[in-house]
Amino acid sequence: MVNFSLEGKVALVTGASYGIGFALATAYAQAGAKIVFNDIKQELVDKGLAAYKAEGIDAKGYVCDVTNEEQVNAMVAQIEKEVGVIDILVNNAGIIKRIPMHEIPSGDRRRLERSVYRIQGCYPFYDKERSRQDYQHLLYDE
């Protein structure tokens, strides 16, 4: 990536302990971004931290259920305090249900629907409290 640099940028990739999220975060790290990720369980965060370390990446991991608005708000505040303002957001976290959609109980279906909203809609007050950078548009429902 000769002409592509993410130096100085903070990238939050949700659910990036392994799989596609891990691959995306690794690519961002290779382009110079600081990587932060979350997973729903501490064991998965620990697995991710070990995998990043094996790749030579200094990543920060957080336990957070992205369907829980309070947890998301707390995680974002902690990331901003410890690492910096989130410049790049990848809503990668997902819920795997290996059954047809019509067989998923309604409560689980609502949880699936909320998983993306929680990160994108978590900071609608940013516009009132401080100006945002052009590259931060992914943090808002617009």
Secondary structure, 3 states (H helix, E strand, C coil): CCCCCCCCCEEEEECCCCHHHHHHHHHHHHCCCEEEEEECCHHHHHHHHHHHHHCCCCCEEEECCCCCHHHHHHHHHHHHHHCCCCCEEECCCCCCCCCCHHHCCHHHHHHHHHHHHHHHCCCCCHHHHCCCCHHHHHHCCC
